[in-house]
Amino acid sequence: MAVTLTEAAARHVNRYLTKRGRGIGVRLGVKTTGCSGLAYKLEYVDDNADGDIVFEDHGIKVLVDPKSLAYIDGTQLDFVREGLNEGFKFLNPNERDRCGCGESFRI
């Protein structure tokens, strides 16, 4: 079981944490919402929460709560620039379908 980051995602997170002046990494999870049922949630974190599963890739910690891990196991977090837009992209091998607006997914 693992959640990984691309080099581009790790660089972006590291730059942001440095600029922010604190933090240990990012927390990746899922929440129930949207047309397809699940949506990713991502936040910068300063401390581990009880029960967090910690993965480390390219020197960046990715914290995942145990309930979310079943949905995102094997996911790679990437940071992409497409034209004037930039943001995180979730490469999840468990996804079976995505809603038309791209905000939610189904396993």
N, C-alpha and C positions, 0 to 999 in steps of 0.2 A: 504494500500500500504506500502510495506516495503522491505528493503534489509538488510540482516543480516550477521553476521560472526559467524563461529564456534569459540570455545575457542582456538583452534590451530591457526587459522588465526589471531585472536586478539593478541595472544602472539607474533606471528611473526611480525606483524605490530608494536606493542609496542616496541619490541627489536630493530627493524630497526629505528624507530623514535628516540629512546633513543641514539642509536649509531650515528645517523645523527646529533643529537643535536638540531633539530627543526622539526616543522611539527605539523599539527592538525589531520591528518588522511589520508585516501585514497580517490581518486576520481575513481569511476567505471562508465564506459559508454560503448557505442558501436560505431563502425565505419563501413562504407560500404567497404567490401573487400572480397577476397577469393572466393572459389568455391560456397559456399552456401549463400553468400550475406552479412553476418554480422560477426564481430569479436569483442571480448571484448577488452577494453583498460582499463588499471589500472595504476595509478600513485600516488605517495606520494604527498601530498599538504601541503602548508604552510598557505594558506588563502582561504576563501570561494570566489567563483566567483558569480557575479550577477545572481540570479535565481536558484542557487544550492538548491536542496532539501537535507536536512541533516538528516541522520538516525544515531543513536548511539546504539552500541551493545558491551557489555563487556568493556565499557569505551573507545571505539574507534569510531571515527566519519567516516561515509561513506557518501561521497558527490556524488550526481547524478544530471546530467543536466536533465531538464524536458523532452527533446526529447528522451533521452535514457531510461527513466523510463518505458515507455510503453513496451519496449522489455525485461527489466530485473526486473520488479516488481515481488517480491516473491523469488528472487534469494538469495541463501546462498553462501557466499564466504568461502571456506575451504582452508587450507594449508596442503598438504600431502607430505609424503616422500614415494617413491616407489623405492626400491633398492638404487642406487646411485643418483637418481633424486629426486628433491624436487621442489615444486612450488604451485601456487594457482590453485584451481579447482573451477569451477563455476557450482553450482547446480541450474539450471534454469528450473522451471516447465513449462515455455513457449516454450522451445526448442522443435521443431518437428523433426529436422534432423540435423546431423553434417556431414561435409565433411570427406572424408577418411583420410586426414592428420590431422584432429582435430583442424585446425586453424580457421575455420569459422562455423557458424550455421545458421539455418533458423527457423523462427517463424511460 
